[in-house]
């Protein structure tokens, strides 16, 4: 990934590492703690590039060393990943053997351990011994979702960096940089906490069909047509199994939230920007309490989809509720 994007996604952590480097205060072991999708691995590769880049004002991300690091083919950068959810003593031993070889290229050596909490006790103790041996130019990066699952003795020898979730606008930028449509990127990012999860949405085979279905429902609402009949006509082939209904309700309630934002005049928070004209027509007919009640019903149905014998009936009830209008209320 581009370092520019990483610097926006994890500014504090990147700055801290750069500062440690500039002041010659790099720790020999770091724990990167954060949920999946918080770019711990990208930051680890950035760290390696920072130490091995050929450019003086690097890391550049483009030189031979940076490219080899990005592709995990640089001999000085060793990545340990769990196999069958386990990191064994043998895997740590292999790492040590590799780093004791003189054939490795000159310069600093960095090893990365992904899901470091998956080290069993033998592996953790082997790693601890390795951390205790003095190596000037060897750096350990231990990536984990939960640092408390690491040995306290390992943690006390490491500096811990916390990785927070990535802001939505960064996820949107990343998706757009990969060629995804602007509005679809915004929708997928709003439904997700990580770029990968957003991509899973975008690559879902019925994602666009679900967007279309939700769009058609709100158009029918604006046109004062029957939502139940519209749904009856259009949901076939799109919503086949419970999982499709979960996805449908995620998108449906996202659109509904947009209406609530619209009512509150928080226009920049609206995700479905292209639907603003339709939304305006609906907003002229509904007050905020109605919109919020409808949203609550959607969220409730979604939370019970697995238990519902008849999700269709529950959906019809939501749609009937939505058909109420201000003038009918009075
Ligand atoms: Zn470089």
Boltz pocket constraint, residues with backbone or C-beta under 6 A from the ligand:
constraints:
  - pocket:
      binder: B
      contacts: [[A, 49], [A, 52], [A, 53], [A, 54], [A, 55], [A, 58], [A, 59], [A, 60], [A, 61], [A, 62], [A, 63], [A, 64], [A, 65], [A, 66], [A, 67]]
      max_distance: 6.0
